[in-house]
């Protein structure tokens, strides 16, 4: 069983700050981390490997610093890591990203056929969730998005049983291997990395490929050139008027609020039950 | 070549014989775009025994409905739905194609965009068109921050976007509206399908309660820590409201993910929304701004949440909430009543 997990280095959006003057992101304000959903994807792969045996590779596209998140994936339990890094990839939207990653996946598959690709549901910097299904289409394998449980990976029959989250509830899906899954956070919880993994990760050096290493690549489909979408403009939405501010001490503010709420009988009613006692 | 592409399309998502709300909302939004561009609005309806829904699609604003009715399309699967949608798009060439940002809508749009080699904007919250250039302007909150990005797709057609549920407004249905229904076929065999849906389990989880809730008490990082956040639970219990949290709160582990309100969580439209200790990043505001009455409590008078709030209290939530809880408790004991919501 060869599982490849696609991972992305993202700025920690919990911490990132916006420059209020320029409305641009102050990237230096945020540390770069392994996209949290991708950490769950690696963990899901580790669990499958416990049952089926085999190997986990991780693949990322990004600048040379993205080696850090491959090391992080090794800590969680991946066996091998690949980084594709080249200026030609810069500025890629989801279509160009899925193209580049699919080319790398094909190269990895030539070395060792791939049975399963796992991605996080989305990356927290772009929040699109479009790259996973895009990769699946390019490799012509079924994509299953919003996965909350993987069970019964049947190597002999080449099938897998999956719970996919829906608007309300979930659906139970059986699909053929190879396939591509994108996982929700609910799928597992991230465990503390075992010490041997951490030691291994510290000295691990991933394979790094440039575009020229990927074999036959249509360069017009890479990076900014290969991206049909562009950011037209960034703006802060028109400020709304806002409502009424309740002034005074906190007691006065609370009592004004109570009056307002009690007057809105269209929204809220005090059901007066018997006042006998 | 791009001139061949005309018309605005909306993917109609069907579940259990009913049309998803977001699809009706998109017909309302798509109607405006189609009128600006002076082209027809079409609904794209796939499924099994769904032709009967076509009239409803027209009543909500469509001029045409393209239908593929096939037993293999009974349950949503990427591969079967994608084949149908791509066949229609390649035959009839729309310039704009909108999908609800639901699990299925996002999954389908991502696959279709890849095969059509076109641009797709995710989780849009504002839609407009540049009439001269016939360009879709799809805007979405960027980076979870206080900024919107307008995404354009200049050289590829169709221009596609997924749109957040509950952001656009559906039209009042008009059963007298006239439109045409175009039925197409698709050569699909069940035995060729690589994926099978074995079972669909509907769960009325707390998540859905949040989406349906009449009153929501939502807390942010301003509560300080998980202990401060207990006040949110206590206040919600007192007034019979549902609890929500911001992304920060969920990331900090104060609340499970299904309680998150905002761009990457739930979009909610309650009657009363309490935003407590929430600064009001766009990421959050897009998920709650259509609430009927919004009450914000925050220490910072410049917090953007006050721009969307109907009433604002500048003050420390940790001081104000206990007083508010006290008031409601007294009111209940004095009058011996229960609070109910219309």
Interface residues (C-beta under 8 A of the other chain):
Chain A: X13 X14 X16 X18 X23 X25 X93 X94 X95 X98 X122 X124 X125 X126 X127 X128 X129 X130 X132 X133 X134 X136 X137 X138 X142 X143 X144 X145 X146 X161 X164 X165 X166 X167 X168 X169 X170 X171 X172 X173 X174 X175 X176 X179 X185 X186 X227 X228 X229 X230 X231 X232 X233 X234 X235 X236 X237 X239 X240 X241 X242 X243 X244 X245 X246 X250 X251 X253 X254 X255 X257 X258 X260 X261 X264 X265 X266 X267 X268 X269 X270 X271 X272 X273 X274 X275 X277
Chain B: X15 X20 X75 X78 X79 X82 X102 X103 X104 X106 X107 X109 X110 X111 X113 X114 X115 X117 X118 X119 X120 X121 X122 X123 X126 X137 X142 X143 X144 X145 X146 X147 X148 X149 X150 X151 X152 X153 X154 X155 X156 X194 X195 X196 X197 X198 X199 X200 X201 X202 X203 X204 X205 X207 X208 X215 X247 X248 X251 X257 X263 X264 X271 X272 X282 X292 X293 X294 X295 X301 X306 X307 X308 X309 X310 X311 X312 X313 X314 X315 X316 X319 X320 X323 X324 X327 X331 X335 X336 X337 X338 X339 X340 X341 X342
